[in-house]
Each structure stands twice: as C-alpha cells, then as structure tokens.
C-alpha cells in the first residue's frame, strides 16, 4: 500500500509539473519575467523592419540609444531590441522576407509588449515611373495582391467564381487576364491561353472590436491618419544622392506621400505586371511585407505607417532602373533616415497616437 501511495504522490507531482509547463506554452517562466520587466519601459513605438541591411543603419546610428534595462530579448526565434529614438521608447524587431514572416512577427510583437503604434520601413520596388531610385514613399493605403481566385479555363468575366455566392470570393477588385499579354494576340489561334484569369481578393480579418469567428473583409488598409499627417512634415527633407564621389543619382531623392502601396509574396521584376498594377491599383512601392504588417495592426486597432525607399523600377525601363545593386545601400539608408526623423514626432504619451 505504501508503494501505491508513493506512486500516487509521484503522479500528482508530475501532473502539477505538466500543468505548469502547459500553462507556459513555449515561453519559459524566465522569459515571461524578462518580458514583464522590459514592458515597464512601455508603451513603445514598435519598429518593424524586414532585413538586416535595413536594420543595421539604425543600430549604428547615434539616434538609437539601447536600453539600460533590457537591451535585447530573444523570444521564439525573434530578437527584440529596446531603446529610445529622440526620447521615444521603442522596441525593434526584424521580420525576415515575406508576408508570412512579417505577419507572424508583428502579431508576436503586439502579443508580448505594450505597443502604442507601429512604424515599418525598408526598401521597395517602384511601380511609379514619375519617381526614381532613392525616393522615399509613404503610402496612405496598403493592399495584399497575392490572394487570388484563379479562374477555370473557358470561364469569362461574366461567370460567377467558385464560392462567390457564399461570400468567400468576389469580382469586386478586378482581374488579370493572361491572354491580354500573349504575343500575337491579334490572332485568336495564337492568343488562347489556358491560364485564363486571376481575380484579386480581400483578406478575411477578425478585428478585436468585432465578434470572434465572425469574419470581415479588407482589401485597402489605411494607415493612421495622424501618422500620415505627421509624415507630411518630412516631405522637404534633403536626402543624399551619391553612393560615392563618382556614383550619383540624377537628382537628390525626395520624401513623398503617395496614395497606395502594394505587397505580395512575389518579387516583381516584370515591366508588364508593374504597368498593370500601377494602372489598375495605383501602386507606387511594391514589396513583400507591408500589407501583412498593416493587416495585423488594423485588426488590433493599433496605429501604423510604412516608410519605403525605392530601390529599382520593377521590371526595368530607364537608364538607372535596374541599378538596385548599385544603389541598394543608399536606398536602405534613406528609409532609415526618414524613420529616425519620423519617430520622435509622435510624442511620448500613452495616448499620443490618438
């Protein structure tokens, strides 16, 4: 009987240990303690950046002062860096490439820390031929352009899409017909294309202000109105035009607010597609992360803005259009410079974002 009693006691202890471990999930108690300690310096402006070459200029800038409390905290494969910019408390995290990484990282940031707003920056391809490499764009709206309904061969624009009647898909935002881009399309025998058409779709979203499991939809996601207005103060900012003494852009880059930016899990280096999304959607910067950050922030009701410096004209078409390798450094630094000027303008209060 004594052996049975010991076994029961051991089982009870193991059950308690298991429950404690399960309650922690994949984040240890030690890490949770560090998160709570770091959060004492909040609320923060969340700084979300795609890659190291867009983050390193911040780390090397005297404008960024690492926190003396917890300067770095690693959680679930992400490194969060704490500090100040112009007296503004910030937490910075690198996402890595793609919509998936950007969305997951932004969600983790908002789940762990007291974040009052998000500033996202980096480089981007350009769909607007009126602008040049090095120009820094700040869009008022963002859309995700790689959520598609790919139409069956033989159906046309008048045919209902699968599941459209159930509200899953829509023809509201238009389509790209592959046959329109076939060489020799004047000859019907040559222009037929079994790829048919893709129809662009809005995201299914579940805002915290809504009812759980009751979906809403979003295609164009607006940035915060106050943030966008503040960004207007930077439109006269002088930015460097030269990589070195002999390699310069035709004119000094400028900061400009634009109506729309577009993201997709696609590296766009095709002139025909660039011209299509420019004419159909009005995109200026085209890249792979901002719409994911926008959608997560929008669902949480957190103010956000994106600052994107243009690194190349997507698909080429001008004498310097594909000089991304030459001007990548200056494009990345220009985005950083604008971000470092923007963040201190937000104010330091708990509700400075309102």
C-alpha positions in Angstrom: 0.0 0.0 0.0 2.9 2.3 0.8 4.2 1.7 -2.8 0.8 2.7 -4.2 0.8 5.9 -2.1 4.2 6.9 -3.3 3.1 6.2 -6.9 0.0 8.4 -6.4 2.1 11.2 -4.9 4.6 11.0 -7.8 1.7 11.1 -10.3 0.3 14.1 -8.6 3.7 15.9 -8.7 4.1 15.1 -12.4 0.6 16.3 -13.1 1.4 19.7 -11.4 4.6 20.0 -13.3 2.9 19.1 -16.6 0.1 21.7 -16.0 2.7 24.4 -15.1 4.7 23.6 -18.3 1.5 23.6 -20.4 0.4 26.9 -18.9 3.7 28.4 -20.0 3.3 27.2 -23.6 6.6 27.6 -25.5 7.7 30.6 -23.5 9.5 29.8 -20.2 8.8 31.5 -16.9 12.2 33.1 -17.1 11.4 34.7 -20.5 8.0 35.8 -19.3 9.7 37.5 -16.3 12.0 39.3 -18.7 9.1 40.3 -20.9 7.3 41.9 -17.9 10.5 43.7 -16.9 11.1 45.0 -20.4 7.5 46.2 -20.6 8.0 48.5 -17.7 9.5 51.0 -20.1 6.4 50.9 -22.3 4.3 51.9 -24.0 6.6 51.6 -27.1 6.6 52.5 -30.7 7.0 49.2 -32.4 9.7 49.3 -35.1 9.3 46.5 -37.7 12.0 46.0 -40.3 12.3 43.2 -42.9 16.1 42.6 -43.2 19.4 43.3 -41.6 20.7 45.8 -44.2 17.6 47.9 -43.4 18.1 47.5 -39.6 21.9 47.8 -39.2 22.0 51.6 -40.1 19.6 52.1 -37.1 21.9 50.1 -34.8 24.9 52.1 -36.0 23.1 55.5 -35.7 23.7 57.7 -32.6 20.0 58.5 -32.8 19.2 55.0 -31.4 20.2 54.5 -27.8 19.9 50.9 -26.5 18.0 50.4 -23.2 20.0 50.1 -20.0 17.2 47.9 -18.6 16.9 45.0 -21.2 18.6 46.0 -24.5 17.9 42.6 -26.2 15.3 39.9 -25.6 15.0 36.8 -27.7 11.6 35.1 -27.9 10.5 32.3 -30.2 13.2 32.9 -32.8 12.8 36.7 -32.9 15.1 39.2 -31.4 13.5 42.3 -29.8 15.7 45.3 -29.3 14.8 48.0 -26.8 15.9 51.6 -26.7 15.0 55.2 -27.5 14.9 57.4 -30.5 14.6 61.1 -29.8 13.4 60.3 -26.3 10.7 57.9 -27.7 10.7 54.4 -26.2 10.9 51.9 -29.0 11.1 48.1 -29.4 12.6 47.0 -32.7 12.2 43.6 -34.4 13.4 42.1 -37.7 10.8 40.0 -39.6 12.7 38.4 -42.5 11.4 38.2 -46.0 7.7 37.6 -46.9 4.1 38.2 -45.8 4.1 35.2 -43.5 7.2 36.3 -41.6 6.0 39.9 -41.4 2.6 38.9 -40.1 3.8 36.4 -37.6 6.4 38.8 -36.2 4.0 41.7 -35.9 1.5 39.5 -34.1 4.2 38.3 -31.7 5.3 41.9 -31.0 1.7 43.0 -30.2 1.0 40.0 -28.1 4.1 40.3 -25.9 4.6 44.1 -25.4 2.7 47.3 -24.8 2.9 48.8 -28.2 1.1 52.1 -28.9 1.9 52.3 -32.7 3.9 50.6 -35.4 6.4 52.2 -37.8 7.6 49.9 -40.6 10.3 50.7 -43.1 12.6 49.3 -45.7 13.3 49.3 -49.5 10.8 48.5 -52.2 10.4 48.1 -55.9 8.9 51.0 -57.8 5.8 50.9 -60.0 5.6 54.7 -60.5 7.7 55.9 -63.4 7.5 59.5 -62.1 9.7 58.6 -59.2 13.3 57.4 -59.1 15.7 55.2 -57.1 16.3 56.6 -53.6 13.0 58.4 -53.3 11.2 57.6 -50.0 7.5 56.9 -50.3 4.9 56.9 -47.5 1.6 55.4 -48.8 -1.8 56.2 -47.3 -3.2 52.7 -48.0 -1.9 49.2 -48.5 -3.2 46.1 -50.2 -2.2 42.5 -50.5 -2.1 41.5 -54.1 -1.3 37.8 -54.0 -4.6 36.4 -52.6 -6.3 35.2 -55.8 -9.2 33.2 -57.2 -7.7 31.5 -60.3 -10.5 31.1 -62.8 -11.2 27.9 -64.7 -10.3 27.8 -68.3 -13.3 28.6 -70.5 -15.0 30.9 -68.0 -15.1 34.6 -68.6 -15.6 37.8 -66.6 -19.4 37.3 -66.6 -19.1 33.9 -64.9 -19.6 33.6 -61.2 -16.5 32.5 -59.3 -16.5 29.3 -57.2 -17.9 30.0 -53.7 -18.7 33.6 -54.7 -22.3 33.2 -53.7 -21.2 32.1 -50.2 -19.3 35.3 -49.8 -15.9 33.7 -49.9 -14.7 35.3 -53.1 -15.6 38.4 -55.1 -15.1 40.0 -58.5 -15.1 43.5 -56.9 -11.4 44.3 -57.3 -10.9 43.1 -60.8 -8.8 40.6 -62.6 -5.7 40.0 -64.7 -6.3 38.1 -68.0 -3.2 36.3 -69.1 -4.3 36.3 -72.8 -4.0 40.1 -72.8 -0.2 39.7 -72.6 0.2 37.0 -75.2 2.5 37.9 -78.1 0.4 37.7 -81.3 -2.9 38.2 -79.5 -4.4 39.6 -82.7 -4.6 36.1 -84.0 -7.2 34.1 -82.0 -5.5 30.8 -82.7 -2.3 32.1 -81.2 -3.7 34.2 -78.3 -5.6 31.5 -76.5 -4.2 30.9 -73.0 -5.3 28.2 -70.7 -4.1 30.1 -67.7 -7.2 32.3 -68.2 -7.6 34.9 -65.4 -6.8 35.6 -61.7 -9.2 37.6 -59.6 -7.8 39.7 -56.7 -9.3 39.1 -53.3 -9.6 40.9 -50.0 -8.3 39.4 -46.8 -10.6 37.7 -44.3 -10.0 39.6 -41.0 -11.2 39.2 -37.4 -10.8 42.6 -35.6 -10.6 42.7 -31.9 -13.6 45.1 -32.0 -15.7 42.5 -33.8 -17.2 39.2 -32.8 -14.8 36.2 -32.7 -15.3 33.8 -35.7 -17.4 36.4 -37.4 -15.3 37.4 -40.4 -14.9 40.8 -42.1 -13.0 41.6 -45.2 -10.3 44.2 -46.0 -8.5 45.0 -49.2 -7.3 48.6 -48.9 -6.0 49.1 -45.4 -5.5 52.8 -44.4 -2.6 53.9 -42.3 -3.2 56.0 -39.2 -4.5 59.5 -40.2 -2.4 61.3 -37.6 0.7 59.4 -38.5 0.1 60.2 -42.2 -0.3 63.9 -41.4 2.9 64.0 -39.4 4.7 62.4 -42.3 3.9 65.4 -44.4 6.3 67.4 -42.3 9.2 65.3 -43.8 8.4 65.9 -47.4 11.0 68.7 -47.6 13.8 66.6 -46.1 17.1 66.6 -48.0 18.4 63.1 -48.7 21.8 62.1 -50.1 22.1 61.4 -53.8 25.6 59.9 -54.1 27.0 56.5 -53.2 30.5 57.9 -53.6 32.3 60.7 -55.3 31.6 59.3 -58.8 28.3 57.4 -58.5 25.2 59.7 -58.0 21.6 59.7 -58.8 20.2 62.2 -61.4 18.7 64.3 -58.7 18.5 64.4 -54.9 16.0 61.8 -53.6 12.8 63.2 -52.1 10.3 62.1 -49.5 6.8 61.9 -50.9 3.4 60.7 -49.6 1.6 58.6 -52.1 -2.0 57.2 -52.3 -1.2 53.4 -52.4 1.4 50.7 -51.8 1.0 47.1 -52.7 2.5 43.9 -51.2 2.6 40.3 -52.4 4.7 37.1 -51.9 6.2 37.9 -55.3 9.5 39.6 -56.2 8.2 41.8 -59.0 10.8 42.3 -61.8 8.4 42.3 -64.8 7.6 45.6 -66.6 4.2 44.3 -67.9 3.0 43.3 -64.5 4.3 46.6 -63.0 2.4 48.6 -65.5 -0.8 46.6 -64.9 -0.8 47.0 -61.1 0.1 50.7 -61.5 -2.8 51.3 -63.9 -5.3 49.1 -62.1 -4.4 49.6 -58.4 -2.4 52.8 -58.4 0.6 51.2 -56.6 3.8 53.1 -56.0 6.0 50.9 -53.8 5.7 47.2 -54.4 7.3 44.7 -52.0 6.6 41.7 -49.8 5.8 42.7 -46.2 4.0 46.0 -45.6 0.4 44.8 -46.2 0.9 42.0 -43.7 2.0 44.4 -41.0 -0.9 46.7 -42.0 -3.5 43.9 -41.7 -2.3 42.7 -38.3 -2.1 46.3 -36.9 -5.5 47.1 -38.4 -7.2 44.1 -36.7 -5.7 45.1 -33.4 -6.7 48.7 -33.8 -3.0 49.8 -33.5 -1.9 52.9 -35.5 0.7 52.1 -38.1 2.6 53.6 -41.0 5.1 52.4 -43.6 8.1 54.2 -45.0 9.6 52.6 -48.1 12.6 53.8 -50.1 12.6 52.9 -53.8 15.5 50.6 -54.9 14.6 50.0 -58.6 11.9 50.4 -61.2 10.3 47.0 -61.2 11.0 45.2 -64.5 13.2 47.9 -65.8 12.6 50.6 -68.4 15.0 53.5 -67.7 18.7 54.1 -67.8 19.1 53.6 -64.0 16.0 51.5 -63.4 17.7 48.2 -62.6 20.7 49.6 -60.6 19.3 48.1 -57.4 22.7 46.5 -56.6 24.5 49.9 -57.0 22.0 52.0 -55.1 20.7 49.4 -52.5 22.8 51.0 -49.7 21.7 54.5 -50.3 18.0 53.4 -50.7 18.2 51.5 -47.3 19.9 54.4 -45.6 17.3 56.9 -46.9 14.5 54.8 -45.5 16.3 54.7 -42.1 16.9 58.4 -42.1 13.3 59.2 -42.7 12.2 56.7 -40.0 14.6 58.2 -37.5 13.2 61.7 -38.2 9.6 60.5 -38.0 9.6 58.5 -34.7 10.4 61.5 -32.4 7.5 63.5 -33.9 4.9 61.0 -32.5 5.1 62.2 -28.9 5.8 60.2 -25.7 2.4 59.9 -24.0 0.3 56.7 -23.6 -2.3 58.0 -26.0 0.0 60.2 -28.2 -1.2 58.1 -31.2 -4.8 59.2 -30.9 
